[in-house]
Amino acid sequence: MTGGRLKRALSYVGDEDFCLTYGDGLSDVDLTAVIEHHRREGTVATVTAVQPPGRWGALDVSENRIRGFREKPEGDAGWINAGFFVLSPAVAGYLDGDGTVWEREPMERLAGEGQLSAFKHAGFWQAMDTMRDRDLLERHWQSGTAPWKTWE
């Protein structure tokens, strides 16, 4: 599981803060800013949080009557885990073994102890979980409008 893989990788990290990503999302997040935020907050872990655009339009319903429409509102469910982290080696104390799911017990415990900070990223972020996602990102790349390409 994700926590187990993280625990195995810690032997290569040493005693400095390090970055972790799932690798299934693209973003223009400024990693230097995330690292600076992590150090300012002084937490064991920092997660980059994003508000993805809604996939569908939303209805404003009151007592079974439609009062209005909102076309694909930002952040349907609020802030989500974008999959870009800065972690302290102390995170090892939150990981039990191969069966540990990073997103469950370790992150929940870190949050409960006030040791999980959020870096709120308002720029581009897109998951690549489905063919629909892949096609969208491929169109961006082919058209030369890839918002995550911040290099030349």
CYANA upper distance limits for C-alpha pairs under 8 A (distance plus 0.5 A):
  1 MET  CA      5 ARG  CA      6.79
  1 MET  CA     98 ASP  CA      6.43
  1 MET  CA     99 GLY  CA      5.99
  1 MET  CA    100 THR  CA      6.33
  1 MET  CA    101 VAL  CA      5.89
  1 MET  CA    102 TRP  CA      8.11
  2 THR  CA      6 LEU  CA      6.73
  2 THR  CA    100 THR  CA      7.31
  2 THR  CA    101 VAL  CA      5.80
  2 THR  CA    102 TRP  CA      5.82
  2 THR  CA    103 GLU  CA      8.30
  3 GLY  CA      7 LYS  CA      6.61
  3 GLY  CA     95 LEU  CA      6.63
  3 GLY  CA     96 ASP  CA      8.44
  3 GLY  CA     97 GLY  CA      7.71
  3 GLY  CA     98 ASP  CA      7.31
  3 GLY  CA     99 GLY  CA      7.83
  3 GLY  CA    100 THR  CA      5.21
  3 GLY  CA    101 VAL  CA      5.34
  3 GLY  CA    102 TRP  CA      4.59
  3 GLY  CA    103 GLU  CA      8.28
  3 GLY  CA    106 PRO  CA      8.31
  4 GLY  CA      8 ARG  CA      6.82
  4 GLY  CA     95 LEU  CA      7.57
  4 GLY  CA     96 ASP  CA      7.92
  4 GLY  CA     97 GLY  CA      5.48
  4 GLY  CA     98 ASP  CA      4.16
  4 GLY  CA     99 GLY  CA      6.45
  4 GLY  CA    100 THR  CA      5.82
  4 GLY  CA    101 VAL  CA      7.67
  4 GLY  CA    102 TRP  CA      8.27
  5 ARG  CA      9 ALA  CA      6.84
  5 ARG  CA     98 ASP  CA      7.18
  6 LEU  CA     10 LEU  CA      6.90
  7 LYS  CA     11 SER  CA      8.38
  7 LYS  CA     92 ALA  CA      6.85
  7 LYS  CA     95 LEU  CA      6.79
  7 LYS  CA     96 ASP  CA      8.47
  7 LYS  CA     97 GLY  CA      7.39
  7 LYS  CA     98 ASP  CA      8.29
  9 ALA  CA     13 VAL  CA      7.47
 10 LEU  CA     14 GLY  CA      7.70
 10 LEU  CA     89 PRO  CA      7.64
 10 LEU  CA     92 ALA  CA      7.86
 13 VAL  CA     18 PHE  CA      7.60
 13 VAL  CA     89 PRO  CA      8.04
 14 GLY  CA     89 PRO  CA      7.90
 15 ASP  CA     88 SER  CA      8.44
 15 ASP  CA     89 PRO  CA      6.46
 16 GLU  CA     88 SER  CA      7.19
 16 GLU  CA     89 PRO  CA      7.10
 17 ASP  CA     86 VAL  CA      7.21
 17 ASP  CA     87 LEU  CA      5.97
 17 ASP  CA     88 SER  CA      4.94
 17 ASP  CA     89 PRO  CA      6.76
 18 PHE  CA     86 VAL  CA      6.09
 18 PHE  CA     87 LEU  CA      5.92
 18 PHE  CA     88 SER  CA      7.06
 18 PHE  CA     89 PRO  CA      8.27
 19 CYS  CA     84 PHE  CA      7.87
 19 CYS  CA     85 PHE  CA      6.06
 19 CYS  CA     86 VAL  CA      4.99
 19 CYS  CA     87 LEU  CA      6.75
 20 LEU  CA     83 GLY  CA      8.36
 20 LEU  CA     84 PHE  CA      6.52
 20 LEU  CA     85 PHE  CA      5.54
 20 LEU  CA     86 VAL  CA      6.79
 20 LEU  CA     87 LEU  CA      7.87
 21 THR  CA     83 GLY  CA      5.83
 21 THR  CA     84 PHE  CA      5.16
 21 THR  CA     85 PHE  CA      6.67
 22 TYR  CA     83 GLY  CA      6.09
 22 TYR  CA     84 PHE  CA      7.73
 23 GLY  CA     83 GLY  CA      8.23
 24 ASP  CA    127 ALA  CA      6.55
 24 ASP  CA    128 MET  CA      5.86
 24 ASP  CA    129 ASP  CA      7.26
 25 GLY  CA     82 ALA  CA      7.95
 25 GLY  CA     83 GLY  CA      7.79
 25 GLY  CA    125 TRP  CA      7.55
 25 GLY  CA    126 GLN  CA      6.10
 25 GLY  CA    127 ALA  CA      4.67
 25 GLY  CA    128 MET  CA      5.87
 26 LEU  CA    124 PHE  CA      8.46
 26 LEU  CA    125 TRP  CA      6.18
 26 LEU  CA    126 GLN  CA      5.90
 26 LEU  CA    127 ALA  CA      6.92
 26 LEU  CA    128 MET  CA      8.00
 26 LEU  CA    148 TRP  CA      6.86
 27 SER  CA    123 GLY  CA      8.08
 27 SER  CA    124 PHE  CA      5.78
 27 SER  CA    125 TRP  CA      4.76
 27 SER  CA    126 GLN  CA      6.99
 27 SER  CA    147 PRO  CA      8.07
 27 SER  CA    148 TRP  CA      5.52
 28 ASP  CA    123 GLY  CA      6.94
 28 ASP  CA    124 PHE  CA      6.05
 28 ASP  CA    125 TRP  CA      7.36
 28 ASP  CA    147 PRO  CA      7.07
 28 ASP  CA    148 TRP  CA      4.84
 28 ASP  CA    149 LYS  CA      7.60
 28 ASP  CA    150 THR  CA      7.26
 29 VAL  CA     34 VAL  CA      8.49
 29 VAL  CA    121 HIS  CA      7.07
 29 VAL  CA    123 GLY  CA      7.25
 29 VAL  CA    124 PHE  CA      7.83
 29 VAL  CA    125 TRP  CA      8.34
 30 ASP  CA     34 VAL  CA      6.99
 31 LEU  CA     35 ILE  CA      6.65
 32 THR  CA     36 GLU  CA      6.70
 33 ALA  CA     37 HIS  CA      6.54
 34 VAL  CA     38 HIS  CA      6.64
 34 VAL  CA     46 THR  CA      8.37
 34 VAL  CA     48 THR  CA      7.93
 34 VAL  CA     86 VAL  CA      7.69
 34 VAL  CA    119 PHE  CA      6.76
 35 ILE  CA     39 ARG  CA      6.80
 35 ILE  CA     86 VAL  CA      6.76
 36 GLU  CA     40 ARG  CA      6.68
 37 HIS  CA     41 GLU  CA      6.59
 37 HIS  CA    119 PHE  CA      7.36
 38 HIS  CA     42 GLY  CA      6.65
 38 HIS  CA     43 THR  CA      7.06
 38 HIS  CA     45 ALA  CA      7.77
 38 HIS  CA     46 THR  CA      6.27
 38 HIS  CA     86 VAL  CA      7.16
 38 HIS  CA    117 SER  CA      7.76
 38 HIS  CA    119 PHE  CA      8.49
 39 ARG  CA     43 THR  CA      7.95
 41 GLU  CA    117 SER  CA      7.46
 43 THR  CA     88 SER  CA      8.40
 43 THR  CA    114 GLY  CA      8.11
 43 THR  CA    115 GLN  CA      5.13
 43 THR  CA    116 LEU  CA      6.48
 43 THR  CA    117 SER  CA      6.97
 44 VAL  CA     87 LEU  CA      6.45
 44 VAL  CA     88 SER  CA      5.58
 44 VAL  CA     89 PRO  CA      8.34
 44 VAL  CA     90 ALA  CA      6.83
 44 VAL  CA     91 VAL  CA      6.67
 44 VAL  CA    110 LEU  CA      8.11
 44 VAL  CA    115 GLN  CA      5.81
 44 VAL  CA    116 LEU  CA      6.97
 45 ALA  CA     85 PHE  CA      7.59
 45 ALA  CA     86 VAL  CA      6.43
 45 ALA  CA     87 LEU  CA      5.03
 45 ALA  CA     88 SER  CA      6.77
 45 ALA  CA     91 VAL  CA      7.70
 45 ALA  CA    110 LEU  CA      8.00
 45 ALA  CA    115 GLN  CA      6.75
 45 ALA  CA    116 LEU  CA      5.38
 45 ALA  CA    117 SER  CA      6.89
 46 THR  CA     85 PHE  CA      5.97
 46 THR  CA     86 VAL  CA      5.69
 46 THR  CA     87 LEU  CA      6.88
 46 THR  CA    116 LEU  CA      5.95
 46 THR  CA    117 SER  CA      5.13
 46 THR  CA    118 ALA  CA      6.09
 46 THR  CA    119 PHE  CA      7.30
 47 VAL  CA     81 ASN  CA      7.11
 47 VAL  CA     82 ALA  CA      7.90
 47 VAL  CA     83 GLY  CA      7.53
 47 VAL  CA     84 PHE  CA      6.52
 47 VAL  CA     85 PHE  CA      5.09
 47 VAL  CA     86 VAL  CA      7.27
 47 VAL  CA    116 LEU  CA      7.73
 47 VAL  CA    117 SER  CA      6.88
 47 VAL  CA    118 ALA  CA      5.62
 47 VAL  CA    119 PHE  CA      6.66
 48 THR  CA     81 ASN  CA      6.78
 48 THR  CA     82 ALA  CA      6.03
 48 THR  CA     83 GLY  CA      7.19
 48 THR  CA     84 PHE  CA      5.88
 48 THR  CA     85 PHE  CA      6.67
 48 THR  CA    118 ALA  CA      6.26
 48 THR  CA    119 PHE  CA      5.21
 48 THR  CA    120 LYS  CA      6.51
 48 THR  CA    121 HIS  CA      7.02
 49 ALA  CA     79 TRP  CA      6.20
 49 ALA  CA     80 ILE  CA      5.84
 49 ALA  CA     81 ASN  CA      5.57
 49 ALA  CA     82 ALA  CA      5.93
 49 ALA  CA    118 ALA  CA      6.49
 49 ALA  CA    119 PHE  CA      6.32
 49 ALA  CA    120 LYS  CA      5.35
 49 ALA  CA    121 HIS  CA      6.45
 50 VAL  CA     75 GLY  CA      8.44
 50 VAL  CA     79 TRP  CA      5.80
 50 VAL  CA     80 ILE  CA      5.98
 50 VAL  CA     81 ASN  CA      7.25
 50 VAL  CA     82 ALA  CA      6.44
 50 VAL  CA    120 LYS  CA      6.60
 50 VAL  CA    121 HIS  CA      5.91
 50 VAL  CA    122 ALA  CA      6.96
 50 VAL  CA    125 TRP  CA      7.76
 51 GLN  CA     74 GLU  CA      6.78
 51 GLN  CA     75 GLY  CA      4.74
 51 GLN  CA     76 ASP  CA      8.22
 51 GLN  CA     77 ALA  CA      8.45
 51 GLN  CA     78 GLY  CA      6.48
 51 GLN  CA     79 TRP  CA      5.38
 51 GLN  CA     80 ILE  CA      6.77
 51 GLN  CA    122 ALA  CA      7.92
 52 PRO  CA     74 GLU  CA      6.70
 52 PRO  CA     75 GLY  CA      5.58
 52 PRO  CA     76 ASP  CA      8.08
 52 PRO  CA     79 TRP  CA      8.44
 52 PRO  CA     80 ILE  CA      8.35
 52 PRO  CA    125 TRP  CA      7.68
 52 PRO  CA    126 GLN  CA      8.04
 53 PRO  CA     72 LYS  CA      6.92
 53 PRO  CA     73 PRO  CA      6.77
 53 PRO  CA     74 GLU  CA      4.96
 53 PRO  CA     75 GLY  CA      6.01
 53 PRO  CA     76 ASP  CA      7.65
 54 GLY  CA     72 LYS  CA      4.96
 54 GLY  CA     73 PRO  CA      5.69
 54 GLY  CA     74 GLU  CA      6.05
 54 GLY  CA     75 GLY  CA      6.52
 54 GLY  CA     76 ASP  CA      5.86
 55 ARG  CA     72 LYS  CA      6.34
 56 TRP  CA     71 GLU  CA      7.51
 56 TRP  CA     72 LYS  CA      5.55
 57 GLY  CA     69 PHE  CA      7.56
 57 GLY  CA     70 ARG  CA      6.12
 57 GLY  CA     71 GLU  CA      4.63
 57 GLY  CA     72 LYS  CA      4.74
 57 GLY  CA     73 PRO  CA      7.28
 58 ALA  CA     69 PHE  CA      6.34
 58 ALA  CA     70 ARG  CA      5.56
 58 ALA  CA     71 GLU  CA      6.72
 58 ALA  CA     72 LYS  CA      7.04
 58 ALA  CA     73 PRO  CA      7.56
 59 LEU  CA     66 ILE  CA      7.22
 59 LEU  CA     67 ARG  CA      8.22
 59 LEU  CA     68 GLY  CA      6.67
 59 LEU  CA     69 PHE  CA      5.30
 59 LEU  CA     70 ARG  CA      6.90
 60 ASP  CA     66 ILE  CA      6.34
 60 ASP  CA     67 ARG  CA      5.86
 60 ASP  CA     68 GLY  CA      5.52
 60 ASP  CA     69 PHE  CA      6.31
 60 ASP  CA     70 ARG  CA      8.05
 61 VAL  CA     65 ARG  CA      6.03
 61 VAL  CA     66 ILE  CA      5.15
 61 VAL  CA     67 ARG  CA      6.25
 61 VAL  CA     68 GLY  CA      7.92
 62 SER  CA     66 ILE  CA      7.05
 62 SER  CA     67 ARG  CA      7.22
 75 GLY  CA     79 TRP  CA      7.04
 82 ALA  CA    125 TRP  CA      7.98
 87 LEU  CA     91 VAL  CA      7.18
 90 ALA  CA     94 TYR  CA      8.44
 91 VAL  CA     95 LEU  CA      7.54
 94 TYR  CA    106 PRO  CA      5.62
 94 TYR  CA    109 ARG  CA      8.14
 94 TYR  CA    110 LEU  CA      8.28
 95 LEU  CA    100 THR  CA      6.92
 95 LEU  CA    102 TRP  CA      8.13
 95 LEU  CA    106 PRO  CA      6.84
 96 ASP  CA    100 THR  CA      6.54
100 THR  CA    105 GLU  CA      8.11
100 THR  CA    106 PRO  CA      8.45
101 VAL  CA    105 GLU  CA      7.36
101 VAL  CA    106 PRO  CA      8.00
102 TRP  CA    106 PRO  CA      6.01
102 TRP  CA    107 MET  CA      6.72
103 GLU  CA    107 MET  CA      5.93
103 GLU  CA    108 GLU  CA      7.91
104 ARG  CA    108 GLU  CA      6.30
105 GLU  CA    109 ARG  CA      6.33
106 PRO  CA    110 LEU  CA      6.58
107 MET  CA    111 ALA  CA      6.56
107 MET  CA    116 LEU  CA      7.78
108 GLU  CA    112 GLY  CA      6.60
109 ARG  CA    113 GLU  CA      6.65
110 LEU  CA    114 GLY  CA      6.71
110 LEU  CA    115 GLN  CA      5.30
110 LEU  CA    116 LEU  CA      5.79
111 ALA  CA    115 GLN  CA      6.21
111 ALA  CA    116 LEU  CA      5.44
111 ALA  CA    117 SER  CA      8.37
124 PHE  CA    147 PRO  CA      6.90
124 PHE  CA    148 TRP  CA      7.27
125 TRP  CA    148 TRP  CA      8.35
126 GLN  CA    133 ASP  CA      8.16
127 ALA  CA    133 ASP  CA      7.24
128 MET  CA    133 ASP  CA      5.51
128 MET  CA    134 ARG  CA      6.22
128 MET  CA    137 LEU  CA      8.43
129 ASP  CA    133 ASP  CA      6.81
129 ASP  CA    134 ARG  CA      8.05
130 THR  CA    134 ARG  CA      6.81
131 MET  CA    135 ASP  CA      6.49
132 ARG  CA    136 LEU  CA      6.74
133 ASP  CA    137 LEU  CA      6.72
134 ARG  CA    138 GLU  CA      6.46
135 ASP  CA    139 ARG  CA      6.64
136 LEU  CA    140 HIS  CA      6.96
137 LEU  CA    141 TRP  CA      6.77
137 LEU  CA    146 ALA  CA      7.96
138 GLU  CA    142 GLN  CA      6.54
139 ARG  CA    143 SER  CA      6.52
140 HIS  CA    144 GLY  CA      6.75
140 HIS  CA    145 THR  CA      5.53
140 HIS  CA    146 ALA  CA      5.24
140 HIS  CA    147 PRO  CA      8.27
141 TRP  CA    145 THR  CA      6.62
141 TRP  CA    146 ALA  CA      5.44
